Amino acid sequence: MPHPQIKFGTDGWRGVIADDFTFANVRTAAAAIAAYVHAQEDPKKGLCIGYDTRFGSKAFARACAEMVAASGIPVALAGAITPTPALSYGVRGRSAAGGIMITSSHNPAQWNGVKYKAWYGGSGRPSIIAAIESYLDKPAPQAAQPAPITEVDFLPPYLKAIENFADLAVIGKSGMKFCIDSMYGAGGTILSDIFDRIGVEHVQIRANPDPLFPGINPEPIEPHIRALGEATVANGCCAGLCTDGDADRIGATDEHGNFVDPHKIYSVLLSWVLRRKGWPGAVTRAFNTTKMLDRICKKYGRELIEHGIGFKFVCDYMLEREILMGGEESGGIGFQRHLPERDGLLNSLLLANVMAEEGKTLGQLVADLQAEYGEHQYGRIDLHIADDIKNAAIARARDLKPGDPVFAGMSILRVETLDGVKFYLDNPEAATKPNAAETWLLLRASGTEPLMRIYTESCSKESVAKLLESARAFALHA
């Protein structure tokens, strides 16, 4: 029977602290993970447990460790705040049975969560998550003697890995200046310490851990990233580099303080990797992610795989076949040769690496892409609406047919329903622009909360704004 308050979604369970995210429920979740490990993994390999900067995270991690150890599974418990990708790297590096990360990633301050990381160093596949859920509220195994809990530092091997992956010598000689923003999260001073060591000029903001995340959600998108843009301009930096609450996602601003969305970051990294590195493998992207990636892959003769929304799909492909890169709309980008996992810190270093190697600011790199592959502009709005309005809007969207001029007067060319309802539109403006981006609009309802997300990509910021407003009106029309 499902637990009324604990539901593991695509990347773990999240809840509001002291409401449903309580010590009792955290112990219940830990007991279910322990039961799963006893049943389907090798418990002798142990579990790694880490935590972020959120309120109570350290104590919640200790509660998990005690529950797991009581079942007879040895625990490697982080001795300090740890980024999620460092925990994932530790799971794989130590050949552990799995890992637990106490974090709610980019959610507001009142939230916390439990992420499960599988033995391969990435999020648990749907079959693993379903198995864990099946053990909720069942008695946890009890050992005659608790297994040991050992405090460990997951950072050194992880830092060595990301420092070897990027070319620090090139970054160090670049003469560029960067602004770094950890959003009060688990990224802390990691990038700043690396830059200090290699002699790169930089400034940092919001590097102190603060469970209140004052004034923001620790999500590297607008409006939360605006302070980074302002600091980048004020300090004359070539770019601003940002990581989210648990440092697995990246955001950025250019030298003029403009937000550089994750689509542009993914495109800059992919173009550079294919041009400079030539590493093998197909490329994956989520259903709501820029089509510029398709054009880059076509130029270099790489297979592009489109999949559902969520990094779990990227992880699945990385476990099954050779994948160069995979990514999603929210700033989660991963390299198979590193981990089947998002890594905001590694991607920040790589962005600096690209800039250093090309001798260009981030704004110049984005402008080059727009010139070569056509202007691609992107937008998203989140509508917090009642489930009945949300579901009615999706039902009406599914009834639309090619030829219908519902969104900003643009007629529908075709409809796709891989994950939500996506409309390709006949945008008259595209005829006036060279190599214009395809215009599309996606409506997607959350399965777990009263929320609908609307995404669009087009060939100008003006048509993006027009399409988002038109889609908002459509969704709210009873």
C-alpha positions as CSV (number, residue, x, y, z in Angstrom):
1,M,0.0,0.0,0.0
2,P,1.5,3.4,-0.9
3,H,2.6,5.6,2.0
4,P,0.4,8.7,2.2
5,Q,3.2,11.2,2.7
6,I,6.2,9.6,0.9
7,K,6.3,9.4,-2.8
8,F,9.6,8.9,-4.7
9,G,9.4,10.9,-7.9
10,T,11.9,11.0,-10.8
11,D,14.7,12.0,-8.5
12,G,13.7,11.0,-5.0
13,W,11.1,12.2,-2.4
14,R,10.7,15.8,-1.4
15,G,8.5,17.4,1.3
16,V,8.0,20.5,3.4
17,I,10.1,20.4,6.5
18,A,8.1,19.7,9.7
19,D,5.0,19.1,7.7
20,D,5.6,15.8,5.9
21,F,9.4,16.0,5.8
22,T,9.8,14.8,9.5
23,F,12.3,12.6,11.2
24,A,9.7,9.8,11.4
25,N,9.1,9.9,7.6
26,V,12.8,10.3,6.8
27,R,13.5,7.1,8.9
28,T,10.7,5.4,7.1
29,A,12.3,6.2,3.8
30,A,15.7,5.1,5.0
31,A,14.2,1.8,6.2
32,A,12.7,1.2,2.8
33,I,16.0,1.9,1.1
34,A,17.8,-0.5,3.6
35,A,15.2,-3.2,2.9
36,Y,15.7,-2.7,-0.9
37,V,19.5,-3.0,-0.5
38,H,19.1,-6.2,1.6
39,A,16.7,-7.7,-1.0
40,Q,18.3,-6.7,-4.3
41,E,21.9,-5.4,-3.8
42,D,24.9,-6.6,-1.7
43,P,24.4,-5.0,1.7
44,K,28.1,-5.7,2.6
45,K,29.1,-3.0,0.1
46,G,27.4,-0.4,2.2
47,L,25.7,2.9,1.5
48,C,27.1,6.4,1.1
49,I,25.1,9.2,2.7
50,G,25.6,13.0,2.0
51,Y,23.7,16.2,2.8
52,D,23.4,19.8,1.5
53,T,23.0,23.2,3.2
54,R,19.3,23.0,4.0
55,F,17.8,23.3,7.4
56,G,18.3,20.0,9.3
57,S,20.1,18.2,6.5
58,K,23.0,17.1,8.6
59,A,20.6,15.7,11.3
60,F,18.4,14.0,8.8
61,A,21.5,12.4,7.2
62,R,22.5,11.1,10.6
63,A,19.0,9.7,11.2
64,C,19.2,7.9,7.9
65,A,22.7,6.6,8.7
66,E,21.5,5.2,12.1
67,M,18.5,3.5,10.5
68,V,20.6,1.9,7.7
69,A,23.3,0.8,10.1
70,A,20.8,-0.8,12.4
71,S,19.8,-3.1,9.6
72,G,23.3,-4.3,9.3
73,I,24.5,-2.1,6.3
74,P,27.8,-0.3,6.8
75,V,27.5,3.5,6.2
76,A,30.0,6.0,4.8
77,L,28.6,9.3,6.1
78,A,29.7,12.7,4.9
79,G,31.5,14.6,7.5
80,A,30.6,17.9,5.9
81,I,28.2,19.5,3.3
82,T,28.6,17.6,0.1
83,P,27.5,18.4,-3.5
84,T,25.2,15.7,-5.0
85,P,27.6,14.8,-7.8
86,A,30.4,14.3,-5.3
87,L,28.2,11.8,-3.4
88,S,27.3,10.0,-6.6
89,Y,31.0,9.9,-7.6
90,G,31.7,8.4,-4.1
91,V,29.1,5.7,-4.5
92,R,30.7,4.5,-7.7
93,G,34.3,5.1,-6.6
94,R,33.8,3.1,-3.4
95,S,31.8,0.3,-5.2
96,A,29.0,0.9,-2.7
97,A,25.5,-0.7,-3.0
98,G,24.0,2.8,-3.4
99,G,23.7,6.2,-1.8
100,I,21.3,8.6,0.0
101,M,21.5,12.3,-0.5
102,I,19.6,14.7,1.8
103,T,18.7,17.6,-0.4
104,S,15.8,19.3,-2.1
105,S,18.0,20.6,-4.9
106,H,16.5,23.9,-6.2
107,N,13.2,24.0,-4.2
108,P,12.4,26.8,-1.8
109,A,13.9,26.9,1.6
110,Q,11.0,25.2,3.5
111,W,11.6,22.0,1.5
112,N,14.0,19.1,2.0
113,G,14.3,15.7,0.3
114,V,15.8,12.3,0.0
115,K,17.5,11.3,-3.3
116,Y,18.6,7.7,-3.9
117,K,21.7,7.1,-6.0
118,A,22.3,3.7,-7.4
119,W,25.6,1.7,-7.5
120,Y,26.5,3.2,-10.9
121,G,26.7,6.7,-9.6
122,G,23.4,8.1,-10.9
123,S,19.7,8.4,-10.0
124,G,17.9,5.2,-9.3
125,R,16.2,3.8,-12.4
126,P,12.3,3.7,-12.2
127,S,12.5,-0.1,-11.4
128,I,14.8,0.6,-8.4
129,I,12.6,3.5,-7.2
130,A,9.4,1.3,-7.5
131,A,11.2,-1.4,-5.5
132,I,12.1,1.0,-2.7
133,E,8.5,2.3,-2.6
134,S,7.3,-1.2,-2.2
135,Y,9.1,-1.5,1.1
136,L,7.7,1.7,2.7
137,D,5.9,1.0,6.0
138,K,7.2,-2.6,6.0
139,P,9.3,-3.5,9.1
140,A,13.0,-2.8,8.4
141,P,15.5,-5.6,8.8
142,Q,17.2,-5.5,12.2
143,A,20.8,-6.8,12.7
144,A,21.9,-8.3,16.0
145,Q,24.6,-5.7,16.0
146,P,24.5,-2.3,14.1
147,A,27.0,-2.0,11.3
148,P,29.6,0.8,11.6
149,I,29.0,4.4,10.6
150,T,32.2,5.9,9.3
151,E,32.6,9.6,8.6
152,V,34.3,10.3,5.2
153,D,35.2,13.2,3.0
154,F,33.7,12.6,-0.5
155,L,35.4,15.7,-2.0
156,P,39.0,14.8,-2.7
157,P,38.4,12.0,-5.3
158,Y,35.6,13.9,-6.8
159,L,37.7,17.1,-7.1
160,K,40.5,15.2,-8.7
161,A,38.1,13.8,-11.3
162,I,36.6,17.1,-12.4
163,E,40.0,18.8,-12.3
164,N,41.3,16.1,-14.6
165,F,38.3,16.3,-16.9
166,A,38.7,20.0,-17.6
167,D,41.9,21.6,-18.8
168,L,42.9,23.7,-15.8
169,A,46.2,24.8,-17.4
170,V,44.3,26.4,-20.3
171,I,41.9,28.1,-17.9
172,G,44.8,29.3,-15.7
173,K,46.5,31.0,-18.6
174,S,43.4,32.6,-20.1
175,G,43.7,36.0,-18.3
176,M,39.9,35.8,-17.9
177,K,37.9,36.9,-14.9
178,F,34.9,35.0,-13.6
179,C,32.0,35.6,-11.1
180,I,30.9,32.5,-9.1
181,D,27.6,32.1,-7.4
182,S,26.8,29.0,-5.2
183,M,23.4,30.3,-4.3
184,Y,24.1,29.5,-0.6
185,G,24.2,25.9,-1.5
186,A,26.5,22.9,-1.5
187,G,28.8,24.3,-4.2
188,G,30.2,26.5,-1.5
189,T,33.8,27.7,-2.3
190,I,34.7,24.7,-4.5
191,L,35.1,26.6,-7.8
192,S,36.7,29.6,-6.0
193,D,39.3,27.3,-4.4
194,I,40.1,25.7,-7.7
195,F,40.5,29.1,-9.4
196,D,42.6,30.4,-6.5
197,R,44.9,27.4,-6.9
198,I,45.4,27.9,-10.7
199,G,45.7,31.7,-10.5
200,V,42.4,32.7,-12.1
201,E,41.0,36.1,-11.2
202,H,37.4,35.8,-9.9
203,V,34.8,37.1,-7.4
204,Q,32.3,35.0,-5.6
205,I,28.8,35.8,-4.2
206,R,26.5,33.8,-2.0
207,A,29.2,31.2,-1.2
208,N,28.2,30.9,2.5
209,P,25.8,28.1,3.4
210,D,22.5,29.5,4.4
211,P,19.4,27.3,4.9
212,L,17.1,30.3,4.3
213,F,18.5,31.0,0.8
214,P,17.6,34.7,1.6
215,G,15.4,36.2,-1.1
216,I,15.8,33.4,-3.7
217,N,15.1,29.8,-4.5
218,P,18.5,28.1,-5.1
219,E,17.6,27.6,-8.8
220,P,20.0,29.0,-11.4
221,I,17.3,30.7,-13.6
222,E,15.7,34.1,-13.6
223,P,14.9,35.9,-11.3
224,H,17.1,34.1,-8.8
225,I,20.2,34.5,-10.9
226,R,19.9,38.3,-11.3
227,A,22.4,39.1,-8.5
228,L,25.0,37.1,-10.4
229,G,24.4,39.1,-13.5
230,E,24.8,42.4,-11.6
231,A,28.0,41.2,-9.9
232,T,29.4,40.0,-13.2
233,V,29.0,43.4,-14.8
234,A,30.0,45.4,-11.7
235,N,33.3,43.4,-11.4
236,G,34.1,43.4,-15.2
237,C,33.9,39.6,-15.5
238,C,33.8,37.6,-18.8
239,A,31.0,35.4,-17.4
240,G,29.1,34.4,-14.3
241,L,29.0,30.7,-13.3
242,C,26.2,29.5,-11.0
243,T,25.3,26.2,-9.4
244,D,22.0,25.2,-7.7
245,G,21.3,24.1,-4.1
246,D,23.0,20.8,-4.4
247,A,25.4,21.8,-7.2
248,D,24.2,19.3,-9.9
249,R,22.7,22.0,-12.2
250,I,24.4,24.9,-13.9
251,G,23.2,28.4,-14.8
252,A,25.2,31.3,-16.2
253,T,25.2,35.0,-17.2
254,D,27.2,36.6,-19.9
255,E,29.6,39.6,-19.5
256,H,26.7,42.0,-19.9
257,G,24.8,40.4,-17.1
258,N,22.3,38.6,-19.4
259,F,21.0,35.3,-18.3
260,V,22.4,32.5,-20.5
261,D,19.8,29.7,-20.3
262,P,20.8,26.0,-20.0
263,H,19.9,25.4,-23.7
264,K,22.7,27.8,-24.7
265,I,25.1,26.3,-22.2
266,Y,24.4,22.8,-23.5
267,S,24.8,24.0,-27.1
268,V,28.1,25.8,-26.3
269,L,29.5,22.7,-24.6
270,L,28.3,20.3,-27.2
271,S,29.7,22.4,-30.1
272,W,33.0,22.6,-28.4
273,V,33.3,18.9,-27.5
274,L,32.4,17.9,-31.1
275,R,34.8,20.4,-32.6
276,R,37.7,20.1,-30.2
277,K,37.5,16.7,-28.6
278,G,35.7,14.5,-31.1
279,W,34.7,12.1,-28.3
280,P,32.4,9.3,-29.5
281,G,28.8,8.6,-28.7
282,A,25.3,9.7,-29.4
283,V,23.7,12.9,-27.9
284,T,20.5,12.9,-26.0
285,R,18.1,15.8,-25.1
286,A,14.8,16.0,-23.3
287,F,11.5,16.7,-25.1
288,N,11.5,20.3,-23.8
289,T,15.0,21.2,-24.8
290,T,16.4,23.3,-27.7
291,K,16.4,22.1,-31.2
292,M,19.7,23.9,-31.8
293,L,21.3,20.7,-30.5
294,D,19.7,18.8,-33.4
295,R,21.4,21.2,-35.9
296,I,24.8,20.9,-34.1
297,C,24.5,17.1,-34.2
298,K,23.6,17.1,-37.9
299,K,26.6,19.2,-38.8
300,Y,28.9,16.7,-37.1
301,G,27.1,13.6,-38.1
302,R,26.0,12.6,-34.6
303,E,22.9,10.7,-33.7
304,L,20.5,12.9,-31.6
305,I,18.1,11.0,-29.3
306,E,15.0,12.8,-28.0
307,H,13.4,11.4,-24.8
308,G,11.0,12.2,-22.0
309,I,11.6,15.0,-19.5
310,G,13.9,14.2,-16.5
311,F,17.5,13.2,-16.2
312,K,16.5,9.6,-15.4
313,F,16.0,9.1,-19.2
314,V,19.5,10.4,-19.9
315,C,20.8,8.0,-17.2
316,D,19.0,5.1,-18.8
317,Y,20.6,5.7,-22.1
318,M,24.0,6.1,-20.6
319,L,23.6,2.7,-18.9
320,E,22.6,1.0,-22.1
321,R,24.8,2.4,-24.9
322,E,27.6,4.9,-25.8
323,I,26.4,8.4,-25.1
324,L,28.6,11.5,-25.4
325,M,26.4,14.0,-23.6
326,G,22.8,14.1,-22.3
327,G,20.8,16.9,-20.9
328,E,17.6,18.6,-19.9
329,E,15.9,22.0,-19.9
330,S,16.6,22.7,-16.2
331,G,20.4,22.9,-16.4
332,G,21.2,19.2,-15.8
333,I,23.9,18.2,-18.3
334,G,26.0,15.0,-18.0
335,F,28.9,13.3,-19.7
336,Q,29.0,9.5,-19.7
337,R,32.8,9.4,-19.5
338,H,32.5,11.2,-16.1
339,L,29.2,10.0,-14.5
340,P,25.7,9.1,-15.5
341,E,24.7,12.2,-13.5
342,R,24.2,15.9,-13.8
343,D,27.2,17.9,-12.5
344,G,26.9,21.7,-12.2
345,L,30.5,22.1,-10.9
346,L,32.1,20.2,-13.7
347,N,30.0,22.0,-16.3
348,S,31.0,25.4,-14.8
349,L,34.7,24.4,-15.2
350,L,34.1,23.2,-18.7
351,L,32.3,26.5,-19.7
352,A,35.4,28.3,-18.4
353,N,37.5,25.8,-20.4
354,V,35.6,26.6,-23.6
355,M,36.0,30.4,-23.1
356,A,39.7,30.1,-22.4
357,E,40.4,27.8,-25.3
358,E,38.4,29.9,-27.8
359,G,39.5,33.2,-26.3
360,K,36.0,34.5,-26.2
361,T,33.5,35.8,-23.6
362,L,30.4,33.8,-23.0
363,G,28.3,36.4,-24.8
364,Q,30.5,36.0,-27.9
365,L,30.3,32.2,-27.8
366,V,26.5,32.4,-27.7
367,A,26.4,35.0,-30.5
368,D,28.6,32.7,-32.6
369,L,26.2,29.8,-32.2
370,Q,23.2,32.0,-33.0
371,A,24.9,33.2,-36.2
372,E,25.9,29.7,-37.3
373,Y,22.8,27.7,-36.4
374,G,20.1,30.4,-36.6
375,E,18.6,32.5,-33.8
376,H,17.0,30.3,-31.1
377,Q,15.2,32.0,-28.2
378,Y,13.5,30.1,-25.4
379,G,10.9,30.8,-22.7
380,R,9.1,29.0,-20.0
381,I,6.3,29.9,-17.5
382,D,4.9,27.9,-14.6
383,L,1.2,28.1,-13.9
384,H,0.2,27.2,-10.4
385,I,-3.4,26.2,-11.2
386,A,-6.0,23.8,-9.7
387,D,-5.9,20.3,-11.0
388,D,-9.3,20.5,-12.7
389,I,-8.2,23.6,-14.7
390,K,-4.8,22.0,-15.5
391,N,-6.4,18.7,-16.7
392,A,-9.1,20.5,-18.7
393,A,-6.4,22.5,-20.5
394,I,-4.4,19.4,-21.4
395,A,-7.6,17.7,-22.7
396,R,-8.4,20.7,-24.9
397,A,-4.8,20.8,-26.1
398,R,-5.0,17.1,-27.1
399,D,-8.1,18.0,-29.3
400,L,-6.2,20.5,-31.4
401,K,-5.4,19.6,-35.0
402,P,-3.0,20.7,-37.7
403,G,-4.3,24.0,-39.2
404,D,-5.8,25.3,-36.0
405,P,-4.5,28.9,-35.4
406,V,-4.9,28.8,-31.6
407,F,-1.5,30.1,-30.4
408,A,-0.7,33.7,-31.3
409,G,-2.6,33.2,-34.6
410,M,0.1,30.7,-35.8
411,S,-1.4,27.6,-37.4
412,I,-0.4,24.2,-36.1
413,L,1.9,22.2,-38.4
414,R,2.1,19.0,-36.4
415,V,1.5,17.7,-32.9
416,E,3.8,15.4,-30.8
417,T,2.8,13.8,-27.4
418,L,6.0,12.1,-26.1
419,D,5.8,14.0,-22.8
420,G,3.0,16.6,-22.7
421,V,1.5,18.1,-25.8
422,K,3.9,19.8,-28.2
423,F,2.8,22.0,-31.2
424,Y,5.1,22.9,-34.1
425,L,3.8,26.2,-35.4
426,D,3.9,28.1,-38.7
427,N,5.6,31.3,-37.6
428,P,5.5,34.0,-40.4
429,E,8.5,35.7,-38.7
430,A,10.7,32.7,-39.6
431,A,10.5,33.6,-43.3
432,T,12.2,36.9,-42.6
433,K,15.2,35.4,-40.7
434,P,18.1,33.3,-42.1
435,N,18.1,29.7,-40.9
436,A,15.3,30.5,-38.4
437,A,14.7,28.2,-35.5
438,E,11.6,26.0,-35.7
439,T,8.8,27.4,-33.6
440,W,7.3,25.1,-31.0
441,L,5.2,25.2,-27.9
442,L,4.8,22.6,-25.2
443,L,2.1,22.2,-22.5
444,R,3.0,19.8,-19.8
445,A,1.0,19.1,-16.6
446,S,2.8,18.0,-13.4
447,G,1.7,14.6,-12.2
448,T,2.3,15.4,-8.5
449,E,1.2,19.0,-7.9
450,P,-1.3,21.6,-9.2
451,L,1.2,22.9,-11.8
452,M,1.4,23.3,-15.5
453,R,4.6,24.3,-17.3
454,I,4.5,26.0,-20.7
455,Y,7.7,26.0,-22.8
456,T,8.4,27.5,-26.2
457,E,11.2,28.1,-28.6
458,S,11.2,30.5,-31.5
459,C,13.3,32.7,-33.7
460,S,12.9,35.9,-31.6
461,K,12.3,37.0,-28.0
462,E,9.2,38.9,-29.2
463,S,7.5,35.8,-30.6
464,V,8.5,33.8,-27.5
465,A,6.8,36.4,-25.3
466,K,3.7,36.4,-27.6
467,L,3.4,32.6,-27.6
468,L,3.8,32.3,-23.8
469,E,1.0,34.8,-23.2
470,S,-1.2,33.2,-25.8
471,A,-0.6,29.7,-24.2
472,R,-1.3,31.2,-20.7
473,A,-4.7,32.5,-21.9
474,F,-5.5,29.1,-23.5
475,A,-4.6,27.2,-20.3
476,L,-6.7,29.5,-18.1
477,H,-9.7,29.6,-20.4
478,A,-12.4,27.5,-18.7
